[in-house]
Every structure is written in structure tokens, then in C-alpha cells.
Amino acid sequence: MKNSNSAIQPFIVGSSEKAIHLSKELLNAGFYVGAIRPPTVPKDTARLRITLSANHTQNQIKQLLTQLKYAIQ
């Protein structure tokens, strides 16, 4: 993810199939992260939409990133 002040963080994964797979894996781990795919975004730029808030702890964010890393492998 890029350095940003926005609460919504896109994580571009490329294919729609990969975005859906990662979204399901994260949901199974307890994280609701939407898969955004064409026609909402251009072809081959499907992404995960990670929404952060001030209520999320640093530990929760670290856990999300750990689960994302695990799901990508």
C-alpha cells in the first residue's frame, strides 16, 4: 500500500479472479475487504478495497497485512 491520508486504501492485484480469491481468504480470517473489479475499475486493475478508521488498532492493521501476505502466497 502507498503512503496516503485516505481511509480507503486500494491494493491492486490485477485479475478479477485473484481479487475475489483474496477477498474470500481475508473474510475467512475475519477481515471484510471488498474485491473491486471491472467495470468499476479498468481491466487488469482489479483490487482490494481496504477501509481503515481511527477505531482500528495498529495490531489489527498488522494482522490484516499478515493475513494478506499469507493469502497472496
C-alpha positions in Angstrom: 0.0 0.0 0.0 1.1 3.5 -0.7 1.5 6.3 1.9 -1.8 8.1 2.0 -4.1 10.1 4.2 -7.2 8.5 2.8 -9.2 6.0 4.8 -9.7 3.9 1.6 -6.6 2.1 0.5 -6.5 0.2 -2.8 -4.4 -2.8 -3.2 -4.1 -3.6 -6.9 -3.9 -7.3 -7.7 -4.6 -7.4 -11.4 -7.2 -10.1 -12.2 -10.7 -10.2 -11.0 -10.3 -13.8 -10.0 -7.3 -13.0 -7.8 -9.2 -10.1 -6.2 -12.2 -12.4 -5.4 -10.0 -15.1 -4.1 -8.0 -12.8 -1.8 -11.3 -11.1 -0.6 -12.7 -14.6 0.4 -9.5 -15.6 2.1 -9.4 -12.4 4.2 -13.1 -12.8 5.0 -12.4 -16.3 6.3 -9.7 -14.7 8.5 -12.2 -12.2 9.9 -11.5 -9.2 7.7 -14.1 -7.7 5.4 -12.2 -6.4 2.4 -14.1 -5.8 -0.8 -13.0 -7.0 -4.3 -13.3 -4.2 -6.8 -13.2 -5.3 -10.4 -14.3 -4.2 -13.9 -16.3 -2.3 -14.9 -15.9 -0.4 -11.7 -12.1 -0.2 -12.4 -10.2 -0.7 -15.7 -9.5 -4.2 -17.0 -6.5 -5.9 -15.3 -6.5 -3.4 -12.4 -8.9 -5.4 -10.0 -8.1 -4.5 -6.5 -8.9 -5.0 -2.8 -10.6 -2.0 -1.1 -9.2 -1.7 2.4 -11.1 0.8 4.5 -9.3 1.9 7.7 -10.6 4.0 10.5 -9.4 5.6 13.7 -11.0 2.7 15.6 -8.6 0.2 14.1 -5.6 -0.6 16.3 -2.1 -0.9 15.0 -2.3 -4.6 15.9 -5.4 -5.1 13.8 -3.8 -3.5 10.8 -0.7 -5.7 11.3 -2.9 -8.8 11.5 -4.6 -7.7 8.2 -1.3 -7.3 6.4 -0.1 -10.6 7.8 -3.2 -12.4 6.5 -2.9 -10.6 3.2 0.7 -11.7 2.8 -0.4 -15.3 3.7 -3.3 -15.2 1.2 -1.1 -14.0 -1.7 1.4 -16.9 -1.3 
